[in-house]
Amino acid sequence: MNPGLQMAIDVERRRALLVSAAAGIGFCLLTLLVNSGRTVLFDSAVRSAVHASGTPNLTLVATIFSFLGRLLVLLPATGAIVVYLSLKGRCSGSLALLITMTGALVLNWAVKGAVHRPRPLPFYGVDPVSFSFPSGHVFFSSCFCGAMMLSLCRGSRLSFIACAIFVLTVGWSRVYLGVHYPTDVIAGLLAGICWTGVLFGLGLFTPAKTW
């Protein structure tokens, strides 16, 4: 490989690891704050403000995006992209996507079990049976979108904006429906950035410059 290209790739991966480290530190600090009860006022204030703005139309939008962030949607979408990449001969990309989502499933289960944060009382719908921290919807959505962009459309600003809007809207929907605290959503986003970033930094995803 061209030395200049290899240097650019190494820089890109080091940046990813720095972003991943920052997100990981933020996640750990937030976990400590949640466990110590120091986020209660923040969570309550944001939940109340979001709920106060509720309308039938917003409830419908929140319900739709909350559904789109479920594993029931994301896992089949992951499977479809894996098949597409495999057919295109980009097996490394399909493997990277599989590892990203599989790892996210394990990490989400482990962290929820370790923190044991009870769910808040929901504003709409049925109270989920799993623990609250972090938001699995946001964690899985951010991992899926991040891995999809790294595998399919690296460098596309439009795709980045669309993915960011999707993940943030999924997070908003979970707070709006009342099934998560705002800090659960923030934790899910930080966890997704950390996990996807470390995988890219370690070389799991093929850099766009080598496509």
C-alpha positions as CSV (number, residue, x, y, z in Angstrom):
1,M,0.0,0.0,0.0
2,N,1.1,3.5,-0.7
3,P,2.9,5.0,2.4
4,G,0.9,8.2,2.1
5,L,-2.3,6.3,2.0
6,Q,-1.3,4.1,4.9
7,M,-0.5,7.2,6.9
8,A,-3.9,8.8,6.2
9,I,-5.6,5.6,7.2
10,D,-3.6,5.4,10.4
11,V,-4.6,9.0,11.3
12,E,-8.2,8.2,10.6
13,R,-8.1,5.2,12.9
14,R,-6.3,7.1,15.7
15,R,-9.0,9.8,15.5
16,A,-11.7,7.1,15.8
17,L,-10.0,5.7,18.9
18,L,-9.8,9.1,20.5
19,V,-13.5,9.8,19.9
20,S,-14.2,6.3,21.2
21,A,-12.2,6.9,24.3
22,A,-13.9,10.2,25.0
23,A,-17.3,8.6,24.6
24,G,-16.3,5.7,26.8
25,I,-15.1,8.1,29.5
26,G,-18.3,10.1,29.2
27,F,-20.4,6.9,29.5
28,C,-18.5,5.8,32.7
29,L,-18.9,9.2,34.3
30,L,-22.6,9.3,33.5
31,T,-23.0,5.8,34.9
32,L,-21.5,6.9,38.2
33,L,-23.7,10.0,38.3
34,V,-26.8,7.8,37.7
35,N,-25.9,5.3,40.3
36,S,-25.3,8.1,42.8
37,G,-28.7,9.6,42.1
38,R,-27.2,13.0,41.0
39,T,-29.2,13.0,37.7
40,V,-32.7,12.8,39.2
41,L,-33.4,16.5,38.9
42,F,-32.1,16.7,35.4
43,D,-34.1,13.6,34.3
44,S,-37.3,14.8,35.9
45,A,-37.0,18.3,34.4
46,V,-36.4,17.0,30.9
47,R,-39.1,14.4,31.1
48,S,-41.6,16.9,32.3
49,A,-40.7,19.4,29.6
50,V,-40.9,16.8,26.9
51,H,-44.2,15.4,28.2
52,A,-45.7,18.9,28.4
53,S,-45.2,19.4,24.7
54,G,-47.2,16.3,23.8
55,T,-49.8,16.3,21.1
56,P,-51.6,13.5,19.2
57,N,-49.4,14.0,16.2
58,L,-46.2,14.0,18.1
59,T,-47.3,10.8,19.9
60,L,-47.8,9.2,16.5
61,V,-44.4,10.3,15.3
62,A,-42.8,9.1,18.6
63,T,-44.5,5.7,18.3
64,I,-43.3,5.2,14.7
65,F,-39.7,6.1,15.5
66,S,-39.7,4.1,18.6
67,F,-40.8,1.1,16.5
68,L,-38.1,1.7,13.9
69,G,-35.5,1.6,16.6
70,R,-36.5,-1.8,17.8
71,L,-34.4,-4.9,17.1
72,L,-37.5,-6.3,15.3
73,V,-36.6,-3.8,12.6
74,L,-32.9,-3.3,13.0
75,L,-31.9,-7.0,12.9
76,P,-33.7,-7.8,9.6
77,A,-32.2,-4.6,8.2
78,T,-28.8,-5.7,9.3
79,G,-29.3,-9.1,7.6
80,A,-30.3,-7.4,4.4
81,I,-27.2,-5.2,4.3
82,V,-25.0,-8.2,5.2
83,V,-26.4,-10.1,2.2
84,Y,-26.0,-7.1,-0.1
85,L,-22.4,-6.6,0.9
86,S,-21.6,-10.3,0.5
87,L,-23.1,-10.3,-3.0
88,K,-20.9,-7.3,-3.8
89,G,-17.9,-9.2,-2.7
90,R,-17.3,-7.0,0.3
91,C,-17.3,-9.7,2.9
92,S,-15.2,-7.7,5.3
93,G,-17.9,-5.1,5.5
94,S,-20.6,-7.6,6.1
95,L,-18.5,-9.2,8.9
96,A,-17.9,-5.8,10.5
97,L,-21.6,-5.1,10.6
98,L,-22.3,-8.5,12.1
99,I,-19.7,-8.0,14.8
100,T,-20.9,-4.5,15.6
101,M,-24.5,-5.6,16.1
102,T,-23.7,-8.8,17.9
103,G,-21.3,-7.0,20.3
104,A,-24.0,-4.3,20.9
105,L,-26.5,-7.0,21.9
106,V,-24.0,-8.5,24.4
107,L,-22.9,-5.1,25.8
108,N,-26.4,-3.8,26.2
109,W,-27.4,-7.0,28.1
110,A,-24.3,-6.8,30.3
111,V,-24.6,-3.1,31.2
112,K,-28.4,-3.2,31.9
113,G,-27.8,-6.2,34.2
114,A,-24.9,-4.4,36.0
115,V,-26.6,-1.1,36.5
116,H,-30.1,-2.4,37.3
117,R,-31.9,0.9,36.8
118,P,-35.6,0.5,37.0
119,R,-37.8,2.0,34.3
120,P,-39.6,5.3,34.8
121,L,-43.4,5.3,34.7
122,P,-44.4,5.5,31.0
123,F,-46.4,8.3,29.7
124,Y,-47.8,6.2,26.8
125,G,-48.0,2.5,26.0
126,V,-46.8,-0.4,28.0
127,D,-43.9,-0.4,30.4
128,P,-41.0,-2.5,29.0
129,V,-39.8,-5.4,31.2
130,S,-36.1,-4.8,30.8
131,F,-33.9,-2.4,32.8
132,S,-33.7,1.2,31.8
133,F,-29.9,2.1,31.5
134,P,-28.8,2.5,28.8
135,S,-31.5,2.9,26.1
136,G,-31.2,-0.2,23.9
137,H,-33.1,1.5,21.1
138,V,-30.6,4.3,20.9
139,F,-27.5,2.1,21.4
140,F,-28.6,-0.3,18.7
141,S,-29.7,2.5,16.3
142,S,-26.4,4.3,16.7
143,C,-24.4,1.1,16.2
144,F,-26.5,0.2,13.2
145,C,-26.3,3.6,11.6
146,G,-22.6,3.9,12.3
147,A,-21.7,0.5,11.0
148,M,-23.9,1.0,7.9
149,M,-22.2,4.3,7.1
150,L,-18.8,2.9,7.6
151,S,-19.7,-0.1,5.4
152,L,-21.8,1.5,2.7
153,C,-21.6,5.3,2.4
154,R,-18.5,6.7,4.1
155,G,-18.0,10.4,3.4
156,S,-21.6,11.1,2.5
157,R,-22.7,14.2,4.4
158,L,-26.4,13.6,3.5
159,S,-26.2,10.1,4.9
160,F,-24.5,11.3,8.1
161,I,-27.2,13.9,8.6
162,A,-30.0,11.4,7.9
163,C,-28.5,8.9,10.4
164,A,-27.9,11.5,13.0
165,I,-31.5,12.7,12.7
166,F,-32.8,9.2,12.9
167,V,-30.8,8.3,16.0
168,L,-31.7,11.5,17.8
169,T,-35.3,11.1,17.0
170,V,-35.4,7.6,18.3
171,G,-33.9,8.9,21.5
172,W,-36.4,11.7,21.7
173,S,-39.2,9.2,21.1
174,R,-38.2,7.0,24.1
175,V,-38.2,10.0,26.4
176,Y,-41.4,11.3,24.9
177,L,-43.2,8.0,25.5
178,G,-41.8,8.0,29.0
179,V,-40.1,4.6,28.8
180,H,-36.6,6.0,29.4
181,Y,-34.9,8.7,31.3
182,P,-33.0,11.3,29.3
183,T,-29.7,10.0,30.8
184,D,-30.6,6.5,29.5
185,V,-30.7,8.0,26.0
186,I,-27.5,9.9,26.4
187,A,-25.8,6.7,27.7
188,G,-27.1,4.7,24.7
189,L,-25.6,7.3,22.3
190,L,-22.3,7.4,24.0
191,A,-22.1,3.6,24.1
192,G,-22.9,3.4,20.4
193,I,-20.2,5.9,19.5
194,C,-17.7,4.2,21.8
195,W,-18.3,0.7,20.5
196,T,-18.4,1.6,16.8
197,G,-15.4,3.9,17.1
198,V,-13.2,1.3,18.8
199,L,-14.1,-1.3,16.1
200,F,-13.2,1.1,13.4
201,G,-10.0,2.3,15.2
202,L,-8.9,-1.3,15.5
203,G,-9.2,-1.9,11.8
204,L,-12.5,-3.8,11.6
205,F,-13.9,-1.6,8.9
206,T,-12.1,-1.1,5.6
207,P,-11.2,2.6,5.2
208,A,-13.1,4.4,2.5
209,K,-9.8,5.4,0.8
210,T,-9.1,1.7,0.0
211,W,-12.5,1.0,-1.6
